[in-house]
Amino acid sequence: LDERNEWWFATNDIITLYDDIILRNDQIFILRWIENENKWISYNQKKYMNIRSSDITCFYRNEKNLYVGTYYGLLIFNINRKKWILLDETSDNLKSDYILDLEFYDKHLYISTKSGIDLLSVSDNVIIKSNEFSQLDNFIIKDINIHKDNIFILSEAGLLKFNASEKKMFSLINDDFKSMIIEDKNNFLLSKKNKIFRYDIEKNKKNTLL
């Protein structure tokens, strides 16, 4: 769901929208649902034939561009022109082609990969060279969430906080969590195997829920 209340879907199987419309994953790459109009639009992607809809991991839309994280790099789709480009490890110096999450902050796209964090300028779609997250190089970045000027990073090294205004990194919890969800403006939910924890952002405390 993007900021315009439009939904974007990867299509891994046969999808029936109505009785007379059947879409197969070898025909389309992504689906767009304009909820206010109840309008469905399908898009093909034939430029990079090795990347299938089932390889999509995440979406982020910024104005005319849709950013699509995949196992094989970052696809950028110009919605108006219906043009695709691919940024990858070999040609564009992505830390890894395997992308797990995309988050936007201060005109930059934060890209979670299997080998660290990349920053992309959305004004020109160019990867920015930065040492701010170099300590996380070669670590799996599972998730990123942003609260005010704080960028919370869930990695295999634990939960960290990067203060964007101070340009400082803080280690919050040294543990290997599986996922992170923002519960409200003050709390995260963290999962680990068969346990769920609540983390209070302001108090910097963790409590076991289940």
ZAZA-231746 format. One line per field, with one value per residue: residue number from 1; residue in one letter; x, y, z of N, C-alpha, C in turn. Coordinates in steps of 0.001 Angstrom, whole numbers, plus 500000, padded with zeros to 6 digits. Layout:
N
n: NUM/...
res: A/...
n_x: X/...
n_y: Y/...
n_z: Z/...
ca_x: X/...
ca_y: Y/...
ca_z: Z/...
c_x: X/...
c_y: Y/...
c_z: Z/...
//
This chain:
210
n: 1/2/3/4/5/6/7/8/9/10/11/12/13/14/15/16/17/18/19/20/21/22/23/24/25/26/27/28/29/30/31/32/33/34/35/36/37/38/39/40/41/42/43/44/45/46/47/48/49/50/51/52/53/54/55/56/57/58/59/60/61/62/63/64/65/66/67/68/69/70/71/72/73/74/75/76/77/78/79/80/81/82/83/84/85/86/87/88/89/90/91/92/93/94/95/96/97/98/99/100/101/102/103/104/105/106/107/108/109/110/111/112/113/114/115/116/117/118/119/120/121/122/123/124/125/126/127/128/129/130/131/132/133/134/135/136/137/138/139/140/141/142/143/144/145/146/147/148/149/150/151/152/153/154/155/156/157/158/159/160/161/162/163/164/165/166/167/168/169/170/171/172/173/174/175/176/177/178/179/180/181/182/183/184/185/186/187/188/189/190/191/192/193/194/195/196/197/198/199/200/201/202/203/204/205/206/207/208/209/210
res: L/D/E/R/N/E/W/W/F/A/T/N/D/I/I/T/L/Y/D/D/I/I/L/R/N/D/Q/I/F/I/L/R/W/I/E/N/E/N/K/W/I/S/Y/N/Q/K/K/Y/M/N/I/R/S/S/D/I/T/C/F/Y/R/N/E/K/N/L/Y/V/G/T/Y/Y/G/L/L/I/F/N/I/N/R/K/K/W/I/L/L/D/E/T/S/D/N/L/K/S/D/Y/I/L/D/L/E/F/Y/D/K/H/L/Y/I/S/T/K/S/G/I/D/L/L/S/V/S/D/N/V/I/I/K/S/N/E/F/S/Q/L/D/N/F/I/I/K/D/I/N/I/H/K/D/N/I/F/I/L/S/E/A/G/L/L/K/F/N/A/S/E/K/K/M/F/S/L/I/N/D/D/F/K/S/M/I/I/E/D/K/N/N/F/L/L/S/K/K/N/K/I/F/R/Y/D/I/E/K/N/K/K/N/T/L/L
n_x: 500845/500728/501452/499405/497217/497162/497494/500098/501066/502899/502849/502542/501143/498360/495924/492662/490653/488081/485223/485603/488207/491387/494623/497916/501101/503112/502454/502177/503948/503734/500891/498618/496401/494049/492467/490388/489055/488488/490069/492041/495351/497696/501183/503842/507154/509711/512301/514338/514641/515387/514417/511657/508190/507867/510267/510226/510642/509936/508269/508460/507032/507754/506530/506603/508029/508352/509872/511340/512242/514248/515472/517559/518570/517791/514923/513717/510842/509481/506492/504921/506202/506479/508873/511670/514503/517509/519325/522263/524611/526919/527030/526342/527333/525863/525617/524706/522837/520604/517800/516085/514435/512911/513106/512102/513644/514255/514747/516129/516495/516588/518220/517891/520029/521505/524077/524571/523772/522517/522392/520209/519847/516864/516387/517998/518343/520727/523249/524570/527768/528800/530001/528561/527153/529004/529960/528147/528503/528515/526806/523586/520809/517820/515535/514274/513163/511751/511703/510899/513921/515388/516779/515931/517458/517280/519331/521454/523288/521971/519671/519859/520306/520369/521106/520059/520399/522533/524381/525209/525720/524031/524092/521416/520114/521711/521109/519686/517073/514058/512102/510652/508214/506443/504525/503219/503755/505682/506559/508056/507426/509155/510284/511388/512197/510009/509088/507836/508602/508200/509478/510338/510746/511369/512070/513987/513731/513135/510492/509154/506491/505225
n_y: 498811/502114/505683/506890/505390/503176/499833/497379/494354/491305/488534/485324/483037/481656/484120/485037/487646/488488/486653/486513/487258/486140/485960/484999/484108/484015/485884/488410/490754/492470/493580/496278/497908/500331/501521/503374/503645/501118/499777/497679/497183/495659/494872/494164/492734/492399/492941/492075/489021/486984/487577/486913/487320/485981/486379/488769/490798/493134/496380/499887/503037/506118/508985/509076/506772/503284/501262/498142/495548/492662/489224/489538/492094/495666/496703/499411/501032/503163/504558/506188/506214/503541/502066/499994/499740/498220/497960/496548/494335/493928/495911/498346/498556/497675/496389/493829/491654/490540/491677/492758/494675/497936/501323/504737/507894/511264/512048/509869/506412/503684/500700/497443/494718/491432/491831/494184/497756/499861/503164/505083/507780/509292/511255/511028/508347/506994/505096/506015/506674/505902/505866/505533/503274/501298/499521/497543/496114/493095/491884/490397/492342/492480/494045/497431/500188/503425/506081/509218/510957/508717/505717/502494/499400/496094/493457/490550/490901/492017/494432/497730/501311/504113/507423/509889/512642/513160/511488/509036/505688/503288/500439/498501/496050/493049/490545/487892/488511/487608/489148/492490/494760/497801/498703/500916/504478/504406/501831/498692/495452/492495/489443/486148/482993/481090/483193/486428/489830/493048/496159/499156/502248/504833/504370/502475/499690/496163/493841/490642/489205/486849
n_z: 500000/498982/499451/498133/498502/496854/495870/495565/494101/494089/491850/492172/491545/489657/489308/490032/489307/488599/487390/484658/484205/484161/485314/484690/486142/484261/482443/483550/485680/487950/489903/490148/492246/492243/494737/495357/492959/492384/490474/488482/487381/485315/484922/482716/482647/480772/480238/481931/482009/483717/486175/488036/489015/491403/492640/493938/496810/498225/498100/497248/496745/495210/494215/490770/490470/491076/493362/493440/495349/494941/494632/492971/492776/492633/491154/489239/488419/486139/486367/484735/482196/481827/481988/482758/484931/486196/489159/490347/492059/490544/488451/489662/492186/494425/497731/498001/495864/496898/498256/501139/502384/501993/502802/503218/503772/504256/501485/500595/499800/501841/501694/502580/502657/502104/502796/504234/504310/501800/500372/498433/496248/495550/493737/491494/491238/492009/493596/496713/497933/501096/504466/506710/507496/507470/509382/509395/507142/505316/507083/507535/506897/508203/508526/508465/510325/510726/512982/513788/513828/514032/512933/513007/513039/512214/512462/511873/513790/515869/517367/516324/516552/514503/514711/512711/512631/514359/513316/514443/515626/517599/519669/520627/521437/521804/520138/518159/516387/514597/513274/513043/514089/513987/516633/517820/518170/520135/520594/519604/518229/518633/517296/518083/517347/519118/520655/521633/521913/523471/522662/524146/522791/523806/526501/526180/526755/527044/527041/527707/525940/524993
ca_x: 500000/501561/500879/498216/496236/497187/498116/500984/501142/503624/501891/503268/500266/497222/495092/491362/490112/486646/484961/486044/489589/492361/495980/498916/502346/504000/501952/502355/505001/503125/499522/498328/494980/493672/491341/489282/488334/488395/490656/493216/496259/498800/502404/504814/508567/510396/513676/515228/513838/515768/513725/510234/507384/508091/511537/510027/510648/509356/507960/508316/506719/508060/506026/506420/508855/508113/511112/510981/513349/514190/516648/518574/518870/516704/514255/513055/509828/508873/505084/504395/506828/506464/510241/512356/515963/517958/520570/522716/525913/527996/527093/526009/527965/525034/526351/524228/521659/519483/517225/515067/513510/513119/512498/512414/513878/515024/515103/516961/515930/517478/518068/518400/520495/522138/525460/524657/522773/522838/521581/519927/519246/515692/516340/518661/518428/522138/523723/525438/528880/528738/530589/527738/526698/530070/530138/527169/528858/528592/525759/522236/519925/516507/514436/514546/512006/512185/510883/511477/515243/516070/516627/516108/517978/517291/520347/521852/524117/521092/518890/520664/519659/521219/520526/520419/520831/523844/525242/525793/525118/523934/523641/520345/519957/522619/520406/519307/515626/513608/511328/510385/507000/506086/503211/502731/504864/506675/506891/508269/507296/510279/510041/512555/511727/508620/508898/507559/509010/507867/510603/509935/511753/511772/512698/515042/513535/512526/509678/508652/505035/504870
ca_y: 500000/503309/506878/507281/504337/502215/498581/496725/492941/490326/487512/484059/481970/482115/485020/485329/488897/488331/485391/486526/487740/485259/486404/484002/484778/484108/486966/489699/490812/493047/494079/497527/498096/501680/501137/504340/503431/499664/499554/496817/497367/494695/495333/493162/493068/491460/493393/491234/487804/486075/487989/486613/487942/485251/486829/490067/490761/494333/497513/501245/503985/507531/509733/508343/505560/502173/500532/496746/494727/491274/488419/489787/493513/496627/497145/500712/501090/504466/504233/506973/505773/502079/501645/499318/499664/497331/498233/495300/494312/493967/497149/499564/498496/497269/495495/492489/491655/490017/492803/492308/495722/499288/502369/506078/508931/512449/512001/508699/505087/502801/499375/496346/493601/490331/492194/495556/498760/500816/504378/505490/509094/509116/512328/510565/506882/506618/504629/506987/506107/506392/504989/505602/501942/500360/498494/496483/495404/491630/491390/490369/493371/491866/495015/498801/501017/504792/506799/510562/510970/507479/504600/501252/498402/494721/492696/489333/491344/492540/495632/498932/502581/505139/508751/510527/514030/513142/510577/508105/504372/502755/499056/498450/494685/492123/489272/487613/488440/487228/490208/493693/495446/498960/498548/502283/505427/504193/500422/497685/494042/491724/488005/485265/481615/481025/484249/487780/490840/494442/497049/500549/503101/505939/503860/501529/498485/495021/492986/489437/489097/485420
ca_z: 500000/498925/500066/497373/498742/495760/496311/494601/494423/493292/491406/492105/491086/488870/490101/489459/489819/488390/486710/483257/484097/484789/485023/485062/486477/483097/481613/484214/486696/489147/489807/490851/492523/492658/495590/495284/491706/492209/489160/488466/486246/485320/484244/482306/482812/479887/480000/482731/481986/484797/487388/487966/490050/492655/493211/494576/498277/498822/497219/497772/495677/495414/493069/489516/490465/491981/493651/493662/495835/494479/494939/491949/492688/492790/489938/489330/487370/485898/486151/483613/480937/481808/481706/483854/485013/487266/489867/490951/492713/489558/487666/490407/493514/495556/498630/497664/495007/497679/498991/502082/502794/501471/503617/502721/504777/503872/500071/500326/499997/502602/501100/503403/501838/502831/503126/504709/503929/500733/500284/497063/496052/494691/492737/490264/491308/492064/494890/497360/498682/502470/505478/507909/507887/507081/510407/509136/505906/505406/507973/506981/507428/508048/508499/508890/510654/510995/513955/513885/513185/514391/512010/513744/512111/512717/511732/512567/514917/516891/517084/516427/516249/513912/514801/511444/512845/515011/512558/515401/515706/518953/519794/521618/521945/521127/520021/516773/516229/513260/512630/513829/513654/514792/517249/517879/518055/521191/520822/518574/518552/518116/517410/518093/517446/519601/521641/521152/522882/523199/522942/524341/522153/524667/527722/525796/527562/526368/527895/527052/525877/524874
c_x: 500883/500814/499640/497069/496059/498006/498954/501201/502128/502667/502611/502445/499211/496313/493780/490817/488590/486460/485540/487475/490505/493754/496962/500258/503354/503546/502220/503416/504478/501700/499381/496820/494764/492363/490148/488429/488009/488903/491937/494037/497397/499974/503298/506224/509356/511854/514687/514517/514201/515048/512225/509497/507612/509398/511413/509949/509939/509129/508139/508049/507087/507679/505858/507164/508388/509418/510746/512232/513161/515406/517826/518889/517630/516175/513584/512128/509274/507424/504523/504914/506801/507823/510877/513861/516316/519277/520999/524140/527049/528132/526987/526508/526988/525831/525949/523022/520408/518965/516073/514056/513909/512390/512981/512584/514733/515609/516013/516177/516973/517186/518713/518797/521077/523572/525583/523551/523325/521901/521439/519323/518077/515587/516957/518852/519866/522491/524741/526540/528890/529358/529744/527315/527755/530273/529162/527424/529043/527648/524413/521394/518493/515383/514950/513219/512494/511180/511559/512815/516039/515741/516954/516404/517989/518250/520654/522791/523284/520297/519758/519833/520692/520490/520991/520908/522218/524860/525965/525001/525155/523457/522626/520209/520859/521994/519926/517797/515264/512896/511057/509171/506772/504669/502509/503947/505968/507193/507088/507842/508425/509981/511352/512085/510268/508342/508640/507891/508462/509063/510108/511044/512286/512533/513859/514967/512811/511755/509159/507122/504595/506124
c_y: 501244/504511/507387/506287/503433/501002/497986/495287/492220/489186/486195/482917/482526/482948/485273/486595/488896/487040/485357/487038/486799/485698/485353/484695/484790/485212/488331/489594/491367/493507/495341/497653/499516/501543/502071/504162/501963/499259/498738/497080/496356/495238/494141/493663/492033/491831/492518/489907/486820/486402/487780/487290/487280/485637/488172/489915/491965/495401/498825/502179/505400/508283/508816/507010/504544/501403/499122/495977/493290/490506/488757/491274/494367/497039/498492/500842/502502/504228/504954/506468/504262/501516/501054/499546/498795/497835/496945/495428/494504/495326/498420/499561/498337/496319/494034/492620/491206/491124/492317/493386/497046/500277/503733/507054/510035/512325/510828/507414/504225/501367/498334/495192/492505/490651/493650/496446/499655/502003/504771/506887/508935/510210/511881/509048/506376/506184/505627/506259/506738/505364/504917/504228/500877/499250/497336/495756/493920/491041/491405/491436/492911/492880/496377/499471/502384/505479/508137/510571/509710/506368/503322/500131/497037/493908/491411/489647/491903/493743/496858/500163/503538/506466/509563/511955/514103/512284/509596/506806/503879/501309/498986/497071/493762/490741/489115/487420/488131/488361/491341/494390/496645/498774/499903/503195/505199/502761/499626/496335/493296/490247/487235/483847/481608/482076/485590/488766/492203/495301/498487/501461/504159/505452/502907/500258/497422/494187/491805/489409/487646/484569
c_z: 500000/499496/499332/497549/497525/496195/495180/495047/493502/492987/491188/491513/490140/489773/489372/490103/489734/487597/485310/483098/484863/484347/485524/485263/485332/482149/482242/485303/488014/488842/490649/491016/493030/493421/495429/494033/491474/490820/489282/487208/486377/484510/483922/482573/482011/479642/480727/482969/483091/486100/487205/489118/491410/493333/493933/496093/498906/497754/497982/496597/496101/494139/491858/489498/491498/492131/494097/494088/495397/494990/494019/491765/492871/491424/490195/488131/487283/485474/484939/482269/480743/481389/482961/483766/486214/487838/490551/491488/491720/488895/488501/491845/494674/496434/498417/496754/495764/498601/499874/502454/502149/502365/503127/503877/504163/502454/499702/500581/500698/502170/502015/502498/502725/503237/503545/504176/502830/500823/498826/497069/495097/493634/491413/490224/491213/493482/495443/498123/500072/503403/506742/508418/507591/508109/510230/507824/506203/506458/507238/507677/507171/507859/508932/509200/511083/511905/514223/513147/513477/513405/512775/512748/512790/511854/512483/513734/516050/516415/517341/516110/515669/514001/513599/511624/513469/514264/513488/515432/517148/518885/520919/522254/521126/521090/518578/516682/514781/512538/513603/513234/514567/515317/517348/517889/519087/521302/519535/519125/517861/518304/517325/518366/517918/520670/520965/522274/522464/523602/522995/523834/523111/525902/527445/526666/526738/527378/527090/527108/525872/524856
//
